[in-house]
């Protein structure tokens, strides 16, 4: 019986490592880091078991790598342009879309019966946590190469992003005004998660919530809400 248990655990571990390698394109060293990175707080309550701490770390590492990439790609552009481009590349909705395309949704551990998670950016948050895990596992230089080859090059089309209007909120406001509708962006919730303040902003159209965005600052949360609302009304 004991032998069967060990065999089962070994098989599960081997399968998990195989999935990690197939989706992330690297062989994990410390497998526990990746299991934690892929565990949402809806199934793991404590900070040492869920991915929120790794998300915090990965957010900073990813932002630094993208900032460095943009700084070298655009040697003659100013701080405002670089900041806006970084926002386009690492905003929550963008990262969520990339995470789903990469296949992270298949191996993320979360409460699939919680309907509120379906419209959230948990997979983008998971991607940041994975970046944090990779950084702790293989160091900054190798993580930088991984981010460039697995995220930036295949998924972040920088030339196209230059043409994207990042201020989706203004676009939605203009559409509402033109069509005689009343639009507002209201703070729905503000709470502390893993020591960080998280804001949820609602895009409210004619008194009804059209979409909601969640981020670490009100501006990003508003932009996410605006993007989701724009998709909903078909703009």
N, C-alpha and C positions, 0 to 999 in steps of 0.2 A: 504493500500500500504506500509506504514511504517512498519507494522507488518510483511509483506511478506519479505521485505528487511532484517529485523533483523533475520528472520527465515533462509533466504538464507545464510547470513553471518555466523550464528551459525552452520549451516549444513556444510559449507565449512571448518570452523575451526575444527569441530568435525572430519571430514573426514581426514584432514591434520594431526591431533593429532593421529588418528588411524594408518595412514600410517607410521608416525614417530615411533610409538610404535612397529608396526609389523616388520619394517626393522631394527631399532636400538636396539630393545629389552629393551627400557626404556620409562617411561612416562615423557614427557617434562614438565618442570615447566614454564619457560619463553618461550612461544611458539614463540615470536618475534625473539629470538636468533636463533632458528632453521630455521625459514623462511629466515632470513638473510644469514645463513650459506649455504643454498641451492640455493641462488640467484647469478648466475654468472653475471659478469659485462656486458655481451652482452645484458642483459635486464634491468640491474640496473646500472646506470652510477656513482652515487655518492658513496663515501667510506662508508657512514653510511647505505647504502641500499644493497650493494653487499657484497660478502663473502671474499674479499681480506684481510681485516684487521683480520678477524677471521682465515683465512688460515695462516697468519703470526703467530698468537698466537698458533694455533693448531700444526703447524710445530714444534715449540719449545717444547710444552708440550709432543707431541708424541715422539720426539727425546729423551727427558729426561726419559720418561717411559721405552722406549726400552733400553736406556743406563743402567738404573738401573736393568732391567730384565737380560741383558747380564752380567753385573758385578756380579750378584749373581749366575747366572747359570754357569759361567766359572770362579771360584775363582782363578785358577792358570794360566789363559791365559793373555798375555801381551796386552798393549795398541793398538798395530797394529792390532792384531786379532780382538779385540773388536770393533775397528773403522770400520774395513772391514765388519764385521758381521752386524753392525748397518746400514751401507750403503746398504747392500744387502736387509735388512728388510724394509727400509723406502725410497728406491729410488722411483722416480716418476712413473715409469712404474709398479712397484710392487704394489704401493698404488692404481694406477688407476685400475689394474686388480682386486684387492680386493674390491674396491668400486663398480665395476660393478657386481661382484659376490654377494655382500651384497644387491644389489638392489637399490643403490643410484641413478643410472641413471634414474630410474622411477620417482623419485620425485625431481630431480634437475631441477631448472628453468633456461633455457638457450635458446639462439636463435637457434632453430633446423634447420633453413634455412641457417646458416652460415657453409659452407662446410669445412672451415679451422678448425673448432672445432672438426670435426670427428676424426682427427689424433692427437689431442692434449691430454693432461693429465688432462682435467678439472674435471673429476670425482675423480681422486686422490687428486687434489687440494681441491675439495669439501669435501672429507673425512677429510682432515686436518682441514678445516673450521668447520666441525661438531665436531671434537675433541675439538676445541677452544670453541665452543658453550656449549658443555657438561661441560667443565672445568668451565666456568663462571656460568653455571646453578647449578651444584651440587658439585663443588670443586675438588681439586686435587686427594684426596684419592679415591673417588668414580669413578672419571674419570680413574684413574690407573686400577682399577678393571674392568671397562668396556672395556678398551683397551685390557687388557690381555685376557678377556673372549670372546670378540666379534671380535677382530682383530688378536692378536698374536697366541692364541691357535688354532683357527679353520682355519686360512689362512696362517700363517707364519711357515712353517715346518722347524724348525731351523736345525735339523739334516741333512736334505737334502740341506739346504742352505750352510752348511759348505763345501759341495763338489762342489758347483757352482763356476765356474771361473768368478769372478766379472769383470775382465778386458776384456769385450766383444770387446772393440775397438781393442786390440791387436789380438784377434781371427780373426776379420774381415780383418785386415791388412795382417795377415798371409795368409788368404784365397785368397785375391786379388793378393798378390805377387806370390803365387803358380800358379795362373791361368793367369798370365801375364796381369793383369788389373791394371789400375791406380786409386788409391783411395786416397781421401783427406778428412779432416774434416775442413770445412770452417765456419767462423763466418758469419751467414746470417743476424743477427739482434741483437742489444743491446739497451735496453730501460729501463726506470724506470716505475715500476708499484707499486703504493701504497708505494712509498719511497724505494723500493727495486730494485736493478738492475737485470734484467732478460736477459738471453742469449739464442739465438736460433742458434744451430749448425747444419749444413747440412753435411750429409755423401754423398760425390760426387764420383760416380763411372764412370770412362771413360767420364768425362765431364757432366754427368747428375745427378741431385739430386735423390738419392735413398731413403733417409729418413731424417727426421729432429727431433731434440730433443730440448726441452725447459726446462730450469732450472735456479736456482739462481746462479749457477757458471758454468764455461765452462766445467769442468770435468764431472759433472753430465749430462749436456746437451749432451756431446759427447757420454757418455755411453748409454743414452736413444736413441740417433740417431743410435748408433751401434746395439743396441738390435732390434730396429725396422727394420734396414737393414738386420740383420741376419735372422729375420723371413721372410723377403721379398724374400731373395735369397734361403731360405730353408736350411740353415746350421744347 
